[in-house]
Amino acid sequence: MFVVGVLVMAVGIAVSIALHEVGHLIPAKLFNVRVTQYMIGFGKTLFSRRKGETEYGVKAVPLGGYISMIGMYPPDKDGRKITSDSTGLVQQMAAETRSMEAERLQPGDENRQFYQLPIWKRIVIMLGGPLMNLLIGVVCLSIVVLSFGTNEPTTKVESVNECIQKVQAGRDTQRTDCGPDDPAAPAHDAGVKPGDRIIRFADQDIESWDQLTRLIREHGDQEVPVVVDRDGRHVQLSMTPMITQRPVTNAAGVPETKADGTPKTEDVGFVGIGPEQELRDGTVGDIPPVIGQTFGQIGGVIIKLPVRVWDVGVALFTQKERPADSPMSVVGVGRVAGEVASTQDIPTSAKAGYIVSVLGTLNFSLFVFNLIPLLPLDGGHAAGALWEGIRRLWARLRRRADPGHFDPIRLLPLTYVVAVAFMGMSVLLIAADIFDPVKIF
């Protein structure tokens, strides 16, 4: 079952990569750009087949894919011939790239080059891949919600914190025991136990976890009566929620910031309990909140990606434990899928739902990641086309000469730096997923 889980996830990732490239391929062909290659993977070609003017194939390193279009780089606007003995390294790189681009041109390609397209068509082609990932993600999470249901917190208590840990700068934040300076959690102090169902709080009947958390937040530093159902008996308790600060988030769950960039916080009541989750049938109305919550989590990961990758590296080369929510490579995702599939006490339907959910989240991550406005990512090419449009509009408004096409070749050094950084990150995450994998059980 471990192998089955890994293979299912591998196939799902391969299909996602293939469809991402189809998202680029279809509009490119519709706009009559000649596409020379459609490849899944990088490196040596394992097998390929030519159909029409395009070679379709699979390469040895399954870490992505690409389509190759003619005319990705415009010719040098000055028409200068650049030679190795008269230029620096950057200019020579640019000259070689333009030379290879020119060699690919065939008779009839004069008006079929990518850079010659209107700006909006170039943006459509470059964003077609990420939008395909977005569509796949929506379909996957919709299947999970409608076919497998959603976990909903109940009013039954699953966990009770013994204390509220005080964390100081520079001290270990991974400790799980209570220190002598940590105050007791209000719920534990009041006598709440795992398995209790909270039926009244602050003289109000409790119908849902959301209602309970709202009342707890509103009654910070106020003593309130509480009634719990414990093995069929109603037990009267009293507790005083402790005031604590929490980040202010928007509807998608993304933390909001002040004008100076610092996180917004608010004072709320806190008692230190966790709810028991209950699986219920999902509806169409549940899909947007689930998608919004997923994007909020992904956004937080992307923003802190360099720090999280650094933490993974520290954990790999030291004795420090790897964070459970750290980023993973495709190797780690496959391994997690295998572990879930081979766990005997998880129902088959739950395993299938988990794998489909991971695929959906992975495609949302690819959607967001590819929108980063850096070359060679899709977002970098789209940003370049937008910048070209802005420059040309500004020139027209000022009655200046057309500044010409945006030239990605001028950013080759930065492109290589970004590409090497991404490759290094991939190698590090793969190594960590092999030698220091995330533990989910």
C-alpha positions as CSV (number, residue, x, y, z in Angstrom):
1,M,0.0,0.0,0.0
2,F,3.0,2.3,0.6
3,V,4.1,1.8,-3.0
4,V,0.5,2.3,-4.2
5,G,0.3,5.6,-2.4
6,V,3.6,6.8,-3.8
7,L,2.6,5.8,-7.4
8,V,-0.8,7.4,-7.2
9,M,0.8,10.7,-6.0
10,A,3.5,10.4,-8.6
11,V,1.0,10.0,-11.4
12,G,-1.1,12.9,-10.0
13,I,1.9,15.2,-9.9
14,A,3.0,14.1,-13.4
15,V,-0.6,14.8,-14.7
16,S,-0.5,18.2,-13.0
17,I,2.8,19.1,-14.7
18,A,1.6,17.9,-18.1
19,L,-1.7,19.9,-17.8
20,H,0.3,23.0,-16.7
21,E,2.3,22.8,-19.9
22,V,-1.0,22.2,-21.9
23,G,-2.1,25.5,-20.4
24,H,0.8,27.2,-22.2
25,L,0.6,25.0,-25.3
26,I,-3.1,25.6,-26.3
27,P,-3.1,29.4,-26.4
28,A,0.4,29.4,-28.0
29,K,-1.0,27.3,-30.9
30,L,-4.2,29.3,-31.0
31,F,-2.2,32.4,-31.5
32,N,-0.1,30.7,-34.2
33,V,3.2,30.7,-32.4
34,R,5.4,27.8,-33.5
35,V,6.0,25.5,-30.6
36,T,9.0,23.3,-31.2
37,Q,8.9,21.1,-28.0
38,Y,6.4,20.0,-25.3
39,M,8.4,18.2,-22.6
40,I,7.7,16.8,-19.2
41,G,10.8,16.9,-17.1
42,F,14.3,18.1,-17.7
43,G,17.7,16.7,-18.8
44,K,18.1,13.8,-21.2
45,T,15.1,12.8,-23.3
46,L,13.8,9.3,-22.5
47,F,11.4,9.2,-25.4
48,S,9.7,11.6,-27.8
49,R,7.4,11.7,-30.8
50,R,7.0,14.4,-33.3
51,K,3.5,15.4,-34.4
52,G,3.3,18.2,-36.9
53,E,5.8,20.9,-36.0
54,T,6.0,20.0,-32.3
55,E,8.1,17.3,-30.6
56,Y,6.3,15.8,-27.6
57,G,8.3,13.8,-25.0
58,V,9.4,12.9,-21.5
59,K,12.8,13.7,-20.0
60,A,14.8,12.0,-17.2
61,V,14.4,14.5,-14.4
62,P,10.7,14.7,-13.4
63,L,11.0,18.1,-11.6
64,G,8.8,20.2,-14.0
65,G,8.3,20.7,-17.7
66,Y,8.3,23.2,-20.4
67,I,7.2,24.2,-23.9
68,S,9.7,25.8,-26.3
69,M,8.4,28.6,-28.5
70,I,10.3,30.5,-31.2
71,G,11.0,34.1,-30.7
72,M,11.0,34.2,-26.9
73,Y,13.7,36.9,-27.1
74,P,13.4,39.9,-29.4
75,P,16.4,40.7,-31.7
76,D,18.9,43.4,-30.5
77,K,17.1,46.7,-31.3
78,D,20.4,48.3,-32.3
79,G,21.2,45.5,-34.7
80,R,24.8,45.3,-33.4
81,K,27.0,42.2,-33.9
82,I,28.5,41.2,-30.5
83,T,31.7,39.3,-30.5
84,S,33.6,37.5,-27.7
85,D,36.6,39.8,-27.9
86,S,34.7,43.0,-27.6
87,T,32.2,42.4,-24.8
88,G,32.0,41.2,-21.2
89,L,30.5,37.9,-20.0
90,V,26.9,39.2,-19.8
91,Q,27.0,40.6,-23.4
92,Q,28.5,37.4,-24.6
93,M,25.8,35.3,-22.9
94,A,23.2,37.6,-24.6
95,A,24.8,37.2,-28.0
96,E,24.9,33.4,-27.8
97,T,21.3,33.3,-26.7
98,R,20.2,35.4,-29.6
99,S,22.3,33.4,-32.0
100,M,20.7,30.1,-30.9
101,E,17.3,31.8,-31.1
102,A,18.0,32.9,-34.7
103,E,19.2,29.4,-35.7
104,R,15.8,28.0,-34.8
105,L,14.0,30.2,-37.2
106,Q,12.7,28.6,-40.4
107,P,11.1,30.1,-43.6
108,G,7.6,31.2,-42.7
109,D,8.4,32.0,-39.1
110,E,8.8,35.7,-39.7
111,N,5.4,36.5,-38.2
112,R,5.0,33.5,-35.8
113,Q,7.4,34.6,-33.0
114,F,6.3,35.0,-29.4
115,Y,7.7,38.5,-28.9
116,Q,5.7,39.7,-31.9
117,L,2.4,38.9,-30.3
118,P,0.3,41.7,-28.7
119,I,1.0,42.1,-25.0
120,W,-2.3,40.6,-23.9
121,K,-1.7,37.4,-25.9
122,R,1.7,36.9,-24.4
123,I,0.2,37.3,-20.9
124,V,-2.5,34.8,-21.8
125,I,0.1,32.2,-22.9
126,M,2.3,32.7,-19.8
127,L,-0.5,32.6,-17.3
128,G,-2.2,29.7,-19.0
129,G,0.0,27.2,-17.1
130,P,-0.7,28.7,-13.6
131,L,-4.4,29.0,-14.4
132,M,-4.5,25.3,-15.3
133,N,-3.0,24.6,-11.8
134,L,-5.7,26.8,-10.3
135,L,-8.4,24.8,-12.1
136,I,-6.9,21.5,-11.1
137,G,-6.8,22.7,-7.5
138,V,-10.4,23.8,-7.5
139,V,-11.5,20.5,-9.0
140,C,-9.5,18.4,-6.4
141,L,-10.8,20.3,-3.4
142,S,-14.3,20.3,-4.8
143,I,-14.1,16.5,-5.1
144,V,-12.9,16.3,-1.5
145,V,-15.6,18.6,-0.1
146,L,-18.5,17.0,-2.0
147,S,-17.4,13.4,-2.0
148,F,-15.5,12.9,1.3
149,G,-16.9,15.8,3.4
150,T,-15.2,18.3,5.6
151,N,-13.9,18.2,9.1
152,E,-15.8,20.5,11.4
153,P,-14.9,21.4,15.0
154,T,-17.5,20.3,17.5
155,T,-18.2,21.5,21.1
156,K,-16.6,18.3,22.4
157,V,-13.1,19.0,24.0
158,E,-10.3,16.9,22.6
159,S,-7.3,18.5,24.3
160,V,-6.8,20.8,27.3
161,N,-3.5,22.8,27.7
162,E,-2.0,22.5,31.2
163,C,-0.4,25.9,30.9
164,I,0.2,29.0,28.8
165,Q,3.8,28.9,27.7
166,K,5.8,32.2,28.0
167,V,8.3,32.3,25.2
168,Q,11.2,34.8,25.4
169,A,13.3,35.9,22.5
170,G,16.3,33.7,22.0
171,R,14.9,30.8,23.9
172,D,13.8,27.4,22.6
173,T,10.3,27.6,21.2
174,Q,9.9,23.8,20.6
175,R,9.5,22.8,24.3
176,T,6.3,21.0,25.2
177,D,6.6,20.9,29.0
178,C,5.3,23.6,31.4
179,G,7.9,25.7,33.1
180,P,7.7,27.2,36.6
181,D,6.9,30.7,35.2
182,D,4.1,29.4,32.9
183,P,0.6,30.2,34.3
184,A,-2.0,27.5,34.3
185,A,-4.4,27.5,31.4
186,P,-7.8,28.7,32.5
187,A,-9.7,25.6,31.2
188,H,-7.3,23.3,33.0
189,D,-7.5,25.4,36.1
190,A,-11.3,25.2,36.0
191,G,-11.3,21.4,35.8
192,V,-12.3,20.9,32.1
193,K,-11.2,17.4,30.9
194,P,-10.8,15.9,27.4
195,G,-14.1,14.3,26.4
196,D,-16.2,17.0,28.0
197,R,-18.9,18.6,25.8
198,I,-19.4,22.3,26.5
199,I,-23.1,23.0,26.5
200,R,-23.3,26.4,28.2
201,F,-20.8,29.3,28.5
202,A,-21.5,32.7,30.0
203,D,-25.2,31.7,30.5
204,Q,-25.6,31.0,26.8
205,D,-26.5,27.6,25.2
206,I,-23.6,26.5,23.0
207,E,-24.6,25.2,19.5
208,S,-21.2,25.4,17.7
209,W,-17.5,25.7,18.2
210,D,-17.5,29.1,16.4
211,Q,-20.1,30.4,18.8
212,L,-18.0,29.1,21.8
213,T,-14.7,30.7,20.5
214,R,-16.5,34.0,19.9
215,L,-17.8,34.1,23.5
216,I,-14.4,33.1,24.9
217,R,-12.7,35.9,23.0
218,E,-15.3,38.4,24.2
219,H,-15.0,37.5,27.9
220,G,-11.3,38.0,28.4
221,D,-10.4,38.6,32.1
222,Q,-14.1,38.0,33.1
223,E,-15.2,35.1,35.3
224,V,-18.0,33.2,33.6
225,P,-20.1,30.1,34.5
226,V,-19.6,27.0,32.3
227,V,-21.6,23.8,32.1
228,V,-20.1,20.7,30.5
229,D,-21.6,17.3,29.7
230,R,-19.3,14.7,31.2
231,D,-20.4,11.1,30.6
232,G,-24.1,12.2,30.6
233,R,-23.8,14.3,33.7
234,H,-24.0,18.1,33.8
235,V,-21.0,19.5,35.6
236,Q,-21.0,23.2,36.8
237,L,-17.7,25.0,36.4
238,S,-16.3,28.5,36.4
239,M,-13.4,30.0,34.5
240,T,-11.8,33.3,33.7
241,P,-10.4,33.5,30.1
242,M,-6.9,34.9,30.0
243,I,-6.3,37.9,27.8
244,T,-3.8,37.3,25.0
245,Q,-3.0,38.8,21.7
246,R,-3.7,37.2,18.4
247,P,-3.1,38.2,14.7
248,V,-5.9,39.9,12.9
249,T,-6.7,38.0,9.7
250,N,-9.0,38.7,6.7
251,A,-11.7,36.5,5.4
252,A,-9.1,34.3,3.6
253,G,-7.2,33.8,6.9
254,V,-4.3,35.9,5.8
255,P,-2.8,38.1,8.6
256,E,-3.3,41.8,8.2
257,T,-0.6,44.4,8.7
258,K,-0.4,48.0,9.9
259,A,0.8,50.9,7.7
260,D,4.4,50.3,9.0
261,G,4.3,46.7,8.0
262,T,3.9,45.2,11.5
263,P,1.2,42.6,12.1
264,K,-2.2,43.8,13.4
265,T,-3.1,42.2,16.7
266,E,-6.1,42.2,19.0
267,D,-6.7,41.4,22.7
268,V,-8.9,38.3,23.0
269,G,-9.9,35.8,25.7
270,F,-8.1,32.4,25.7
271,V,-8.8,29.3,27.8
272,G,-6.5,26.6,26.2
273,I,-8.8,23.9,24.8
274,G,-8.9,22.2,21.4
275,P,-12.1,20.8,19.8
276,E,-12.8,17.3,18.5
277,Q,-13.2,17.2,14.7
278,E,-16.2,15.6,13.1
279,L,-16.6,14.6,9.5
280,R,-19.8,15.9,7.8
281,D,-21.1,16.0,4.3
282,G,-19.9,19.0,2.4
283,T,-22.0,21.3,0.2
284,V,-21.1,23.6,-2.7
285,G,-21.2,26.5,-0.3
286,D,-18.3,24.9,1.7
287,I,-16.0,25.0,-1.3
288,P,-15.1,28.7,-1.4
289,P,-14.2,28.9,2.3
290,V,-12.0,25.8,2.0
291,I,-10.2,27.3,-1.0
292,G,-9.8,30.6,0.7
293,Q,-8.4,29.0,3.8
294,T,-6.0,26.9,1.7
295,F,-4.8,30.0,-0.2
296,G,-4.2,31.8,3.1
297,Q,-2.0,29.0,4.4
298,I,-0.1,28.8,1.1
299,G,0.4,32.6,1.1
300,G,2.0,32.5,4.5
301,V,4.3,29.7,3.4
302,I,5.4,31.5,0.2
303,I,6.1,34.7,2.1
304,K,8.3,32.9,4.6
305,L,9.7,30.4,2.2
306,P,13.4,31.5,2.5
307,V,13.2,31.2,6.3
308,R,11.4,27.9,6.2
309,V,13.9,26.4,3.8
310,W,16.7,27.7,6.0
311,D,15.1,25.9,9.0
312,V,14.9,22.7,6.9
313,G,18.6,23.0,6.2
314,V,19.5,23.6,9.8
315,A,17.4,20.5,10.8
316,L,19.1,18.4,8.2
317,F,22.6,19.2,9.3
318,T,22.1,19.5,13.0
319,Q,20.2,17.6,15.7
320,K,17.3,20.0,15.7
321,E,13.9,18.5,14.9
322,R,12.5,19.4,11.5
323,P,9.2,21.4,11.8
324,A,6.1,19.4,10.9
325,D,4.8,22.2,8.7
326,S,8.1,22.7,6.8
327,P,8.0,22.7,2.9
328,M,8.6,19.4,1.1
329,S,9.7,18.3,-2.3
330,V,7.8,15.9,-4.6
331,V,9.8,13.2,-2.8
332,G,8.4,14.2,0.5
333,V,4.9,14.5,-0.8
334,G,5.1,11.1,-2.3
335,R,6.5,9.6,0.9
336,V,3.6,11.2,3.0
337,A,1.1,9.7,0.5
338,G,2.7,6.3,0.9
339,E,2.6,6.5,4.7
340,V,-1.0,7.5,4.7
341,A,-1.9,4.7,2.2
342,S,-0.1,2.1,4.3
343,T,-1.7,3.1,7.7
344,Q,-4.2,0.4,8.7
345,D,-6.4,2.4,11.1
346,I,-7.4,5.0,8.4
347,P,-10.4,4.2,6.3
348,T,-9.8,3.8,2.6
349,S,-12.1,6.7,1.8
350,A,-10.2,9.0,4.1
351,K,-6.9,7.9,2.5
352,A,-8.3,8.7,-1.0
353,G,-9.6,12.1,0.3
354,Y,-6.3,13.0,1.8
355,I,-4.3,12.2,-1.4
356,V,-6.8,14.2,-3.5
357,S,-6.6,17.1,-1.0
358,V,-2.8,17.1,-1.1
359,L,-2.9,17.2,-4.9
360,G,-5.2,20.1,-4.8
361,T,-3.1,22.0,-2.3
362,L,0.0,21.2,-4.4
363,N,-1.6,22.7,-7.5
364,F,-2.6,25.8,-5.6
365,S,1.0,26.1,-4.4
366,L,2.2,25.8,-8.0
367,F,-0.3,28.5,-9.1
368,V,0.9,31.0,-6.5
369,F,4.6,30.1,-6.9
370,N,4.5,30.5,-10.6
371,L,3.0,34.0,-10.3
372,I,6.1,35.3,-8.5
373,P,7.3,38.1,-10.9
374,L,10.8,36.7,-11.4
375,L,12.3,35.1,-14.4
376,P,12.3,32.3,-15.4
377,L,9.0,31.8,-13.7
378,D,5.8,32.4,-15.7
379,G,5.0,35.4,-13.5
380,G,8.4,36.9,-14.6
381,H,7.5,36.7,-18.3
382,A,4.0,38.1,-17.6
383,A,5.5,41.0,-15.6
384,G,7.9,41.7,-18.4
385,A,5.1,42.0,-20.9
386,L,3.2,44.3,-18.6
387,W,6.3,46.5,-18.1
388,E,6.6,46.7,-21.9
389,G,3.0,47.9,-22.1
390,I,3.5,50.5,-19.4
391,R,6.7,51.8,-21.1
392,R,5.0,52.1,-24.4
393,L,1.9,53.8,-23.0
394,W,4.1,56.3,-21.1
395,A,6.0,57.0,-24.2
396,R,2.9,57.7,-26.2
397,L,1.5,60.0,-23.5
398,R,4.8,61.9,-23.6
399,R,4.9,61.8,-27.4
400,R,8.2,60.0,-27.2
401,A,9.6,57.3,-29.5
402,D,8.5,53.7,-29.0
403,P,10.9,52.2,-26.5
404,G,10.5,48.8,-28.2
405,H,10.1,45.3,-26.8
406,F,10.9,44.2,-23.3
407,D,14.1,42.2,-23.6
408,P,14.4,39.3,-21.0
409,I,18.0,38.7,-22.2
410,R,19.1,41.8,-20.4
411,L,18.1,40.0,-17.2
412,L,19.9,36.8,-17.9
413,P,22.3,37.1,-14.9
414,L,19.3,37.5,-12.5
415,T,17.5,34.7,-14.3
416,Y,20.4,32.3,-13.8
417,V,20.7,33.4,-10.1
418,V,17.0,32.7,-9.5
419,A,17.2,29.4,-11.4
420,V,20.3,28.2,-9.4
421,A,18.5,29.3,-6.2
422,F,15.4,27.2,-7.1
423,M,17.6,24.2,-8.0
424,G,19.5,24.5,-4.8
425,M,16.3,24.7,-2.8
426,S,14.9,21.6,-4.6
427,V,18.1,19.6,-3.9
428,L,18.0,20.6,-0.2
429,L,14.4,19.7,0.2
430,I,14.8,16.4,-1.6
431,A,17.8,15.5,0.6
432,A,15.8,16.5,3.7
433,D,12.8,14.4,2.6
434,I,15.1,11.4,2.2
435,F,17.3,11.7,5.3
436,D,15.1,13.8,7.7
437,P,11.5,13.3,6.5
438,V,8.5,15.1,8.0
439,K,6.9,12.9,10.6
440,I,3.1,12.9,10.3
441,F,2.4,10.0,12.6
